Amino acid sequence: MGAPLYFHHPLSLEHDPRLLSPGHPDTPERLYVLEAALGERDWLGWERRLAPAATEEMLELVHTRGLIDGIRALCAKGGGAIDMDTYVGPRSYEAALHAAGGAVEMTRALLDGEAPVGFTGMRPSGHHAEADRAMGFCLFDSVAVAAAWAIAERGLERVFVLDWDVHHGNGTAEIFRTRKDVLFASLHQSPLYPGTGPLEDAGSGAGEGYTINLPVPPGTGPELWMGLFERVAMAAALEFEPQLILVSCGFDAHRADPLAHCQLETETFLEMAGRAKGLAEEVGAPLGVVMEGGYEPDVLAECVCGVLPVLAGEGEVAQLPGGEPADPLVGRAAEVYARWWGTR
């Protein structure tokens, strides 16, 4: 098996919401700083691959034709506002195609045994995009497209999508709400944009129990966050026995991020990456990581440069303290999801 795979594309730098919204936090500088840091480290030994564009047929696995056509048409006119947070320019549609295509190509390579782990470092992010609506800086839900492609094209029956971005992955949650072939778990600050993902929302219909929402209050630090991560998200995932693990990997729960109020340290993300890697090894599933948020460029670079070696299985990661069973929020969450999973 080859080196771990890092997918990128120069069009990620062409998507710039500041053309219409000066001061917008989702800037190309996020990637400039990240790629400069990785370049100084010889990309940490990861094999770089250019991300292909997703086909519109791939996007239609989770998105409506109306959404796809609408974003393409708006970009063709030179760009514009989708909502008060989400803007596109002339190249944004193409950038989003490559972001989604990179997630799918990473998944294909992993399932074909070309590498044990992959990472896509591209923009725009995707986890807020719903089936028929772009929102929250997101145009197409890349991780959802990849998960749906693995099920539709490769016949997978169990995909675990773990979202540790500080904002609730409402798009992914809604796309898979009624399905039981995808277990979706989200740790996120609440209250915070987009205002979704309450603890008791466990999906619906055939998918009841296959959505796990773990909101935390502002000011949450590593202990509570890791308590929920271990006691609920990881416990359920292990029982689910996924054939593929995909991570919506945001770094905006870091204490230095300007858009939220959690207090995670860089080491917290390394610990989560190590646990995701351990889960993948335990169930014999490949692990693919899709970058989402993280709006302090130097911190984003620091976190990614720390996470990639962990994902590659290099070195030891110190285990951070998790929430004790007596922690009221951990205990309550475990009780809610014990209806479907062994989280007591």
N, C-alpha and C positions, 0 to 999 in steps of 0.2 A: 504494500500500500504506500502511496506517495506522501509527499509533504502536505501539511494542512493548507487549505486553499483560501485565498483572500480575493474577493471579487470587487472590482472598482470600475469606474467609467468617467472620462473627462466631462461628459455632459452633466454630471452631478454638480459641477462648478458653474454651469450656465443657468441653473435655476436660482434666481435671486429675487425674493419678494420685496427687497428694498427699492426696486425700481418703481414700485407703486406705494410702498409703505416704508418710508425712511424710519430707521430705528428698529425694523423688524428683527427679532432675535435669531431667526433661522437663516444664517448667512453662509455664503461659500467659505468664509474664513474658518468655519468649523472644520472643513475638510482640508483646507490649505495647511492649517496648523497640525492636524492629525497626520496627514501624509508626509509632512516635513519631519515630524518626530519619528515616524516609522522608517522613512528613508535614512535617517541618521543611524538607525539600528539595523540597517540592511533588511528591513521588513521582517526582522525576527525569524528569518528562515522560512517564512511562509511563501508559497508559490502564488504569484499574482496572476490573475486572469481577468481579461476584459469581460464585463458582463454583456451578454447579448440583450437585444430588446425582446420583451415579452410580445407574443402575438396577441391580437385582440381576442382570439379564441381562448387563450389562457386567462385573460382578464375576465371574460364572460363566465368563467367558472364561479366567480363570486360577485361580479359587478353587472349592472344593467347596461344594455346597449346605449340607453339614454345618457348615462353618466360618461361613458367612454366617448361618445360622439360630442357631448357638450364640452368636455375638457379639450378635445382635439380642436374643435371649432374656435373656442375662446383663445387658445394659443395661436392658431392660424391668423387671427385678427390682430395679433400683437400682444395679447394678454389682457388681464383685468382681474377684478376682485370676485372671488367666489363667495366669501363672507368676510366679516370684519377681521379675521385672522389669516385667511387663506387666499394667496394671490398667485397668479401664474404669469409668466412672460412668454416670449416667442418660443423658447426651447424647453419649457417646463414639461410639456406632454412627452417629448422624447426622453427627457431625464427620468420621468416617472416610469416610462416603458422599460428603460434599462435597469432601474431600481427593482422593479418587479421581476424582470427577466433574469437579473442576477440571483435573486432568491430561488427562482425555479431552476436555473442552471446549477447553482450550488446543490440543491436538493437532488437533481439528477446525478451529479458527480458523486455525491455521498452514497446514494442508493446503488450506484454502479461499482462501489468499492474503490473509487479513485483516491479517496482520502477518508480518514475517520472523522474529521471535523472541518467546518468551513465558516467563514465570516464574510458578510457583505457590508462594506463601508461606503454607503451611497446616500444620496438625497434625491428627492424628498422622502421623508418618513412615510409610513403607511398605516399604522394601527388605528388611527381615528376614522379612516375612510370606510363608510358603510356601503352597502350594496348599491345604493342609488344616490349617494351624497358624499362629496369631498368636503373635508372640514379639518380644523385643527392642524394646519400646515400640511395635511396629507391628501394626496390625490388618489392613488390606488393602494390597496392594502396588500403590500408585498408578501408578508408572512402568510396571510390567508390564501393568496394566490398559490404560493408554494405548497401549502398543506393540501389544498383542494386538488392541485395537479398530481401530487403524490398518490392521492386516493383514486382520482379518475383515471390516470394514465398508468400507474404502477400497481394498482389493486390493493394498496395498503388499507387496513381495517382500523388501525389505531394510531393516531398522531397526537402527540402532546405539544401544545403551544403554551409556553411560559412567557408571561409579559411582566418584566420588572421595571418598565418605564414608570416614572412617578405619576403620570397621568393614566387614567383608566383606558384600556384598549377597547373602547366601545365598538369600533368598527368590527374587529375580530370577534368580539363577543356576540354581536348581533348577527353576523354572517353565519356563525355556527350554533346559534342559540338552540335550534331544534334538532341538532344532530348529535349522535352518540359516537361517531367515528373520530371526533376531535374532542379531546379534553383540553379546555382552556382555563388557565389560572392566571389571575392578575393581582399583583400587589400594587397599590396606588394610594396616594394621599387623597383624603376627603375631609372637608370640602376643597375642591379644586376642579378646574376645567377637566372634562366636559360635564361634570356633575352626575355621572352615571356610576354604576357598579356598586350598589349597596351590598352588604354582607349576605342578605337573605336572597338575593337574585342568583339562583342556581341553574338558570336556563328554563326551558319550557318544553312541553310535549315530550317527544321521544328523547330530547336532549336534556331533560331535567336531571340535575346532578352532575352534568358534564361541563358546566360553567362554574368556576370557583372564583368568587370575588372577595378579596381581602383588603378592605380599605383601612387606612391608618390615619390618625390625626396629625395635623401639622406639628412639627417638632419631634416626630418619631426618629429615634436613633437605631443603631445596629441591633440592639438586643431585642426589641419588639419586632422589628422587621424580620430578623432571622428566625425568631420564634415562630412566626406565621409561615415563613418560607419552609421551615423544616417540618413543623408539626402538621401542617395542612397540605400545602402545595406538593411537597416532595413525597409525603406519605400517600396521597391520592395517586400521584403519578406512578409510584412504584407498584401500587395495586393494579393500575390501569395497564401496565406492561406495554408501553408504546413501542411501535416499530420504527418510529422517527420522532426526534425531539427537535423542535424549532423554538428559538428564543427571540422574542421582541425585546431587544437589549437597549434600553435607554439608560443614560447616566445622570438624569436630571433629579434623582433623589439624593444626589451628592450635596453635602452641606454648603458647598460653594456655588451651587447653581442658582441663577437669578430668577427662575420662573416658579420655584416651589419652596417648601419650607421644611423638608425632611433634613435629617442630620447624618446621613450615611457617610462613611469614610471610603476612600479608594479601596481599602482592604475589604470592605463589605462586598464590593463587586467581584473581587478576586475570590472571596469565599463562595459566593453564589455560582460563579463560573466553575469552581472546583466541584461543587456539589452537583451541578448539571452534568459535568464530565463524568463524575462518579455514577450518577444515575444511568447515563448512556452506556457505560461499561457494564453495569450490573444487569441491565435488561438486554444488552447486545444490540443497541440501536445507534445509528449515526446521529451526530449532533450538528445542527446548523444554526448560526447566530446572525440575526438581521439587526443592524443598527437602527435605533429610533432616535430619541431625543438626547439632549446634553448640550447646554447652551453657553457654557463657559469653555471656550476652545482649549485653553491649556489643561483644564481638568479633564475634558473629553480625551485629549491626547494621552494624558497620564493614565487614565483608566484603561483605555484600549491597549496601550503598550504594556500594561500590567496583566490584563485579562488574556491576551493572545497566548503568552507562554503557558498560562494555566490550562487553557483549552487544549494546548498541544501536549499536555502531560509533563511539563517541565517543572521541576522543583516542587517543594512542599508549600502548602498554604496553611497558615495558622488558623485554627477553627475559632471563630468568634463566638461570644456567648449568645445563646438564643434565649427567647422568652421562656421562663419557667412555666410549668403547668399551672401554677397559681396566678399567672398573669391573666387578668380578667378578659382582655381582648383575645388572647390566644386561646384560652379555654372556651370562650363563647364561640369563636370561629370553628374550633374543633368540634364542638357540640352540634353546630348547624350542619356541618358536612359529614358528620358521623352517620347521618341518615343514608348516605350513599357509599362512603369510604371509611376505612379503618383509621379515623383520625382522633379517636377518644384518647 
